[in-house]
Amino acid sequence: MIRRDYSEIFEFAKNNSAFYSKKFNDIELDAVNSTDDIPITYRDEIVDNEIEVIPIKYIINSSQYKIVSERTSGSTGKFIEINWDYRDYLLSMSQLVYYRHKYYKIRPNDKRCQFYTWIDGVDGKEIVMLSKNCMAFPKAYLSNDDLKTYFEQMQTFQPVWMILQPSIAYLLAKFVIDNRIKIPASIKYIELTGEMYSKSTRLLVEEVFKCHVANQYGTYEFNSIAYECPFGNMHILDKNVIVEVVDDSENNVADGNEGKIVVTTKINKVMPFVRYCVGDSGKIEKNKGCKCGNCSEILKVTIGRSDDKVHLSSEDNVSFYDFISSMQRTDSMDAISVLQFRISQIAIDEFEVDAVIKGNKTNFETIFINNITNPELKKAKYRFRYYDSLLPDEAGKIKIFKSLVEVRK
Ligand SMILES: [Zn+2]
């Protein structure tokens, strides 16, 4: 038996979206034992094909609906335009809004600042008021002069909170320290989203801004998927989404095991994604009575979005999780803080590591390589380059791992 909230969106998608009518044509829910029998939707099926996903009523009666659209950040090169009925959009955020207030006392109308990559009709250089309570700065302009202007604007605006991707939060924190900037006293909360980050980055942001910091995991396709409570657990926002973790054969893994994160919307009727592979890996853990009182399950994202694999000469291609976990362990060992990093594979046994660290560089290099578990990766050549900060790429993100090696079939 498939749970009811799942079967409702499945039937809706199958009966209303041309894409899903075709995809689910042979599937009758009555005959299905588990969601594993429902095929997964991949991003590539949707790129250049977005319109097929949208139920016809939203296209022919578009004037009856207030449709809002956003673009996925395109970290894999191509973006998807995601459409929502505005009421669904607000509804999909309501559980997050509830917990933001419950945990951190942030109300929906509290003034906030954020950064943007793309806004329809905006050239990407300006500071934009998205509403009277929301000031947005362009992510493409992050020079010291730009940051100085943004802090001046913030002083006048007096935001209560900010939504930031960790690389931007790091940049702001560093700018504050280097230039002895006075932080607006109004700021009492920062939400980090959109990238993975190290413990040291988070500590730095907490120290500099002296406020609550919480992690929020989401995608444009679904809005928020999981949100961190004050006890450090990322609770799944189960009124908005159904989350599954599957193995390479697209079957659910046992609780606590790692796999690909697959999400089904409960809210977005304009683009009713069912079992959609968001491109991240992670695991779901049973909630054993979190002290915050939220009973929903806990999601741990282990590898952020990237389709790139590490290519080895002796075995199959492997994921870059070994690098992430090595960096996580190196961070805080031997007085080293790993604040940002990015790794490129330039040959089968050669890697470039761009890093922002505090501490002894030679020790960092030795410990990082020591912490790698795969013997072939441990033996590879690493060239380290050090920076004050790493900036997001043109897609607006820091890609943790990139392979420049030709992909073997
Ligand atoms: Zn909790």
Residues whose N, C-alpha, C, O or C-beta is under 5 A from the ligand:
A	BS01	ZN	C229 F231 N233 C290 C292 N294
